[in-house]
C-alpha cells in the first residue's frame, strides 16, 4: 500500500478480469467488490475503500485499470463526494495518452463529476452532508468517490439530474466562457460552430440561438447534421463533402462570420480564418484533429485585422466568484429549457476503455457519463 499524487492511498487487487466476446478485457467488478467486502469484514482495509480507474503508465485506452483504492477522510477545506455520475471528455484522452502533463503514476483520470456530499473536512461551512453538488477540478473523478477542494464545488439545483450535471459541467462551462466572455455573442451575430454535434458543439448551437445569433454549424456526417439542425443551427455544412469556408461565404453572401468557435484544430485551420469578416474573432478551444502549427501572425492582418485567442476553461475557473457566476448562468439557461443537455450513453465505470476508444474515433455525440 502506498501514497498517491491524487490524495488517495491505493492498493491493487489481484488482476481480476473477464474477456468479452469481442476479445477485449473488462474488469470483473463483482469480483473486486467481493474482495473489498471480504477485506472490510476481516478489518484489513484500514479505511474506506472504493473502486477507481488507475493509470500506471500513459498510453492507449488499455492502460486504464479498475482497481480498489482506499480513500482518506476529507482534509481541511475539502468535501468527500460520492459520485452518482462521472463526466467523460476528450480532455481525458489527452491526460491518459500523455499529451498533457500528468501527476506521477499511478493516477486516476477525469475532471468532472456530480454526486452528494458524504463528509466534510475541517473549516468547511458552505457545504454539508447530503448536499447535491457538481464540479470541474483536478484529475481524479473516474472513481466511486473522491475528496474535492470545496472551492471547486457548486451546489446543484434539484431540477438538474446528476447525469445531466456530470455531462455538462465541463462542456457547459466551456460554452459559457466562449459565448459570454471570450466573444460576447449579441443578437444578430453570425457565428460558426465546428464539430457542432459534439458535447460542447450542441450546447454552443442551442445557447447561441437563444442569444439571438445566426448559427452556422459544421459536422462530419449526415447523421450529425441532423443533430446540429435539431440544436438550432440555421445552416449545417458537412466538411467532408464541402469546402466549409466557401460555403460560409455563400450562406452569408460574402459578409462572413463575427466569430468562429473551433474545437477541431489542425483539420479546420487556416480555413476557419477565411470564414471571418474584418475584425472577426477566431476562438480555438480544442484540438481534436491535432494541434494548430505555429503560424505567422501577419496572416491575421492580411485577412482583415482578425483577432485570435486560445482560452482554457481552468483559467476562468481559478476564481471562485467567477466560477459560481458561470455555473448560475449555465444552470439558468438549462432550467429554462433553451439548452438541453443530451446524454447519449450511460456506461459502467469499468467500460472506461471502450468509451475512450469510441470517443477518439469520433463515433460519439453529445455527452457520455460513467456510472460508478
C-alpha positions in Angstrom: 0.0 0.0 0.0 1.4 3.4 -0.8 0.6 7.1 -1.2 -0.8 8.6 -4.4 -0.4 12.0 -6.0 -4.2 12.5 -6.2 -4.6 12.3 -2.4 -5.6 8.7 -2.2 -3.9 5.6 -0.8 -4.1 2.9 -3.4 -4.0 -0.8 -3.3 -4.1 -3.1 -6.3 -6.4 -6.1 -6.0 -5.2 -9.2 -7.8 -5.8 -8.9 -11.5 -9.4 -9.9 -11.9 -10.5 -9.6 -15.5 -13.0 -11.2 -17.8 -12.7 -11.4 -21.6 -15.7 -10.2 -23.6 -16.9 -11.8 -26.7 -15.1 -9.2 -28.8 -11.8 -10.1 -27.2 -11.4 -7.0 -25.0 -10.6 -7.3 -21.3 -13.1 -5.9 -18.9 -12.8 -5.7 -15.1 -14.7 -8.3 -13.1 -16.4 -5.7 -10.9 -18.3 -8.2 -8.9 -15.0 -10.0 -8.1 -13.4 -6.7 -7.0 -16.3 -5.7 -4.9 -16.5 -9.2 -3.3 -12.8 -8.9 -2.4 -13.3 -5.5 -0.9 -16.3 -6.7 1.2 -14.2 -9.6 2.5 -11.3 -7.4 3.5 -13.6 -4.9 5.2 -15.2 -7.9 7.1 -11.8 -9.0 8.3 -10.8 -5.5 9.2 -7.9 -5.5 6.8 -8.6 -2.4 4.8 -7.8 0.2 7.4 -10.1 2.8 5.8 -12.9 3.5 3.4 -12.4 1.6 0.2 -13.8 2.1 -3.3 -13.2 1.3 -7.0 -11.3 3.6 -9.2 -9.7 3.7 -12.7 -5.9 3.8 -12.3 -3.3 4.6 -14.9 0.2 3.3 -14.2 1.7 4.5 -17.4 0.3 6.7 -20.2 -0.8 5.1 -23.4 -3.9 3.8 -25.2 -7.2 3.0 -23.6 -5.9 -0.3 -22.4 -3.7 1.4 -19.7 -6.8 2.2 -17.7 -7.3 -0.4 -14.9 -10.2 -0.8 -12.5 -8.6 -1.2 -9.0 -9.6 -1.0 -5.4 -8.3 2.1 -3.5 -8.5 3.4 0.0 -9.9 6.9 0.3 -8.8 9.0 3.2 -11.2 11.3 5.1 -11.5 14.8 3.6 -8.8 17.2 4.7 -9.3 20.9 5.7 -11.3 22.8 3.1 -12.4 19.6 1.4 -15.7 17.6 1.0 -16.0 14.0 0.2 -18.3 13.4 -2.8 -20.0 10.1 -3.5 -20.4 10.1 -7.3 -23.7 9.4 -8.9 -22.3 10.2 -12.4 -18.9 11.0 -13.9 -18.3 13.1 -17.0 -16.2 11.9 -19.9 -14.4 14.4 -22.1 -11.9 14.5 -24.9 -9.6 16.2 -22.4 -9.4 12.9 -20.5 -7.7 11.3 -23.6 -5.0 14.0 -23.6 -4.1 13.1 -20.0 -4.4 9.4 -20.5 -2.1 9.4 -23.6 0.4 11.8 -22.1 -0.3 14.7 -24.5 -0.9 16.8 -21.4 1.4 16.6 -18.3 0.2 14.2 -15.7 1.0 13.7 -12.0 3.3 10.9 -11.0 1.8 7.5 -11.7 -0.4 5.9 -10.8 -3.2 8.5 -11.2 -6.9 8.5 -11.7 -8.2 10.4 -14.8 -11.3 12.5 -15.1 -12.0 16.1 -14.1 -15.8 16.2 -13.8 -18.5 14.6 -11.6 -21.8 15.0 -9.8 -23.0 13.5 -6.6 -23.7 14.1 -2.9 -21.5 15.2 -0.1 -21.0 12.4 2.4 -18.4 14.1 4.7 -16.7 17.5 5.1 -13.3 18.4 6.4 -12.2 21.0 9.0 -13.3 24.6 8.2 -15.9 23.7 5.6 -19.1 25.8 6.2 -20.5 26.3 2.8 -21.4 22.7 2.2 -22.9 20.0 4.4 -23.6 16.2 4.3 -26.4 15.5 1.9 -25.8 18.5 -0.4 -26.2 17.8 -4.1 -23.0 19.1 -5.9 -21.1 19.1 -9.1 -17.6 20.1 -10.1 -14.9 20.5 -12.6 -11.5 20.2 -11.0 -8.1 18.4 -11.0 -7.7 14.8 -12.0 -9.4 12.0 -10.0 -13.1 11.7 -11.0 -13.1 8.2 -12.5 -13.9 6.7 -9.1 -16.8 5.8 -6.9 -16.0 8.8 -4.6 -13.3 11.4 -4.1 -12.2 14.3 -1.9 -12.7 17.7 -3.6 -11.5 21.1 -2.5 -14.8 23.0 -1.9 -13.5 26.0 -3.9 -14.3 23.8 -6.9 -17.8 22.7 -5.9 -21.1 24.2 -6.9 -24.5 23.3 -5.4 -26.7 21.5 -7.9 -30.3 22.6 -8.2 -32.8 19.8 -7.7 -34.2 20.5 -11.2 -31.0 19.1 -12.8 -30.3 15.4 -12.7 -26.9 14.0 -11.7 -26.2 12.5 -15.1 -27.0 15.8 -16.9 -24.8 17.7 -14.4 -21.9 15.3 -14.9 -22.3 15.6 -18.6 -22.5 19.4 -18.8 -20.2 20.9 -16.2 -17.0 21.0 -18.3 -18.8 21.3 -21.6 -21.4 23.7 -20.4 -19.0 26.0 -18.6 -16.8 25.9 -21.7 -19.7 27.1 -23.8 -20.4 29.8 -21.2 -17.0 31.3 -21.3 -16.9 31.0 -25.1 -20.3 32.7 -25.7 -20.5 35.0 -22.7 -16.9 36.1 -22.1 -14.3 35.3 -24.8 -16.6 36.8 -27.5 -19.8 38.1 -26.1 -22.4 37.0 -28.7 -25.2 39.5 -29.4 -28.5 39.3 -31.2 -27.9 39.2 -34.9 -24.3 38.0 -34.8 -23.3 35.3 -37.3 -21.4 32.5 -35.5 -19.7 29.4 -36.9 -19.5 26.3 -34.6 -17.2 23.5 -35.7 -18.0 19.9 -34.5 -21.5 21.0 -33.8 -22.8 17.5 -32.9 -20.3 17.1 -30.1 -21.0 17.8 -26.5 -19.7 21.4 -26.5 -21.0 22.0 -30.0 -24.6 21.1 -29.2 -24.6 23.5 -26.3 -23.0 26.2 -28.3 -25.7 25.9 -31.0 -28.6 25.9 -28.6 -27.2 28.7 -26.4 -26.1 30.8 -29.4 -29.6 30.5 -30.9 -31.1 31.5 -27.5 -28.9 34.6 -27.6 -30.3 35.6 -31.0 -27.3 34.6 -33.1 -27.5 33.2 -36.6 -25.8 29.8 -36.1 -23.8 28.1 -38.9 -22.6 24.6 -38.0 -20.0 22.1 -39.4 -20.2 18.4 -38.9 -18.7 15.2 -40.4 -21.7 13.2 -41.4 -25.3 13.3 -42.4 -26.4 11.8 -39.1 -24.5 14.5 -37.2 -26.0 17.2 -39.5 -29.5 16.2 -38.2 -28.3 16.6 -34.6 -26.8 20.1 -35.3 -30.0 21.2 -37.0 -32.1 20.0 -34.1 -29.9 22.0 -31.8 -30.7 25.3 -33.6 -28.2 25.6 -36.4 -29.8 27.5 -39.3 -27.3 26.1 -41.8 -25.2 22.9 -41.5 -22.1 22.1 -43.6 -20.6 18.6 -43.9 -16.9 19.5 -44.1 -16.2 16.0 -45.5 -18.3 16.8 -48.6 -18.0 20.6 -49.0 -15.4 23.4 -48.7 -16.8 24.9 -45.5 -15.1 28.2 -45.9 -16.5 28.7 -49.4 -20.0 27.5 -48.2 -19.9 30.1 -45.4 -19.2 32.8 -47.9 -22.2 31.7 -49.9 -24.5 31.4 -46.9 -23.6 34.9 -45.7 -23.5 36.4 -49.2 -19.9 37.3 -48.6 -20.4 39.0 -45.2 -18.9 36.0 -43.3 -18.9 35.5 -39.5 -18.4 37.6 -36.4 -16.8 34.7 -34.6 -15.6 31.1 -35.2 -15.6 28.6 -32.3 -13.1 25.9 -33.3 -12.6 22.8 -31.1 -11.3 20.7 -34.0 -7.9 22.3 -34.6 -5.5 21.3 -37.3 -8.1 20.0 -39.8 -10.1 23.2 -39.8 -7.2 25.7 -39.8 -6.5 28.0 -41.6 -9.9 27.6 -43.3 -11.6 29.0 -40.1 -9.8 32.3 -40.7 -11.4 32.6 -44.2 -14.8 32.4 -42.6 -14.4 35.6 -40.7 -15.4 39.2 -41.6 -13.0 42.1 -40.9 -12.2 42.4 -37.2 -13.7 38.9 -36.6 -12.6 36.7 -33.8 -11.1 33.2 -34.2 -11.5 31.2 -30.9 -9.5 28.0 -30.8 -10.6 26.0 -27.7 -9.6 22.4 -28.6 -7.6 20.2 -31.0 -9.5 17.0 -31.6 -7.7 16.6 -35.0 -4.3 17.7 -33.7 -2.8 20.9 -32.6 -2.5 24.0 -34.9 1.0 24.6 -36.0 2.7 27.9 -35.3 1.7 30.5 -37.9 2.8 34.0 -38.9 0.6 36.5 -37.0 0.7 38.7 -40.1 -1.8 36.4 -41.6 -4.4 37.9 -39.3 -3.8 41.4 -40.7 -3.9 40.2 -44.2 -7.3 38.5 -43.7 -9.0 41.6 -42.2 -7.3 42.6 -38.9 -8.6 39.5 -37.2 -8.4 38.6 -33.6 -7.2 35.1 -32.5 -7.3 33.6 -29.0 -6.7 30.2 -27.3 -8.6 30.3 -24.0 -8.8 27.4 -21.5 -11.5 26.7 -19.0 -9.4 26.3 -16.0 -8.1 29.9 -16.2 -11.7 31.1 -15.9 -12.5 28.6 -13.0 -9.5 29.7 -11.0 -11.6 32.5 -9.4 -14.3 31.1 -7.1 -16.6 34.1 -7.6 -16.3 33.8 -11.4 -17.0 30.0 -11.2 -20.2 30.4 -9.2 -21.5 33.1 -11.6 -20.7 30.9 -14.6 -22.5 27.9 -13.0 -25.6 30.0 -12.2 -25.7 31.3 -15.8 -25.4 27.7 -17.1 -28.0 26.2 -14.7 -30.4 29.1 -15.5 -30.3 28.5 -19.3 -30.7 24.7 -18.8 -33.6 25.2 -16.4 -35.3 27.5 -18.9 -35.3 24.7 -21.5 -33.4 26.8 -24.0 -30.4 24.4 -23.6 -31.0 20.7 -23.3 -28.1 18.5 -22.2 -28.3 15.3 -24.2 -26.6 12.3 -22.6 -26.0 9.8 -25.4 -24.7 7.0 -23.2 -24.5 6.0 -19.6 -21.8 3.3 -19.2 -20.4 1.4 -16.2 -17.1 2.8 -14.8 -15.5 -0.5 -15.9 -16.2 0.4 -19.5 -14.0 3.5 -19.5 -11.5 2.0 -22.0 -14.3 1.2 -24.5 -15.7 4.7 -24.2 -12.3 6.3 -24.8 -11.9 4.2 -27.9 -15.2 5.4 -29.3 -14.5 9.0 -28.3 -11.1 9.1 -30.0 -12.6 7.7 -33.2 -15.2 10.5 -33.1 -18.0 7.9 -33.0 -19.8 9.7 -30.2 -22.3 12.5 -30.0 -23.5 14.6 -27.1 -22.3 13.8 -23.6 -21.3 10.4 -22.1 -21.2 9.6 -18.4 -19.8 6.8 -16.4 -21.9 5.3 -13.6 -20.0 4.0 -10.5 
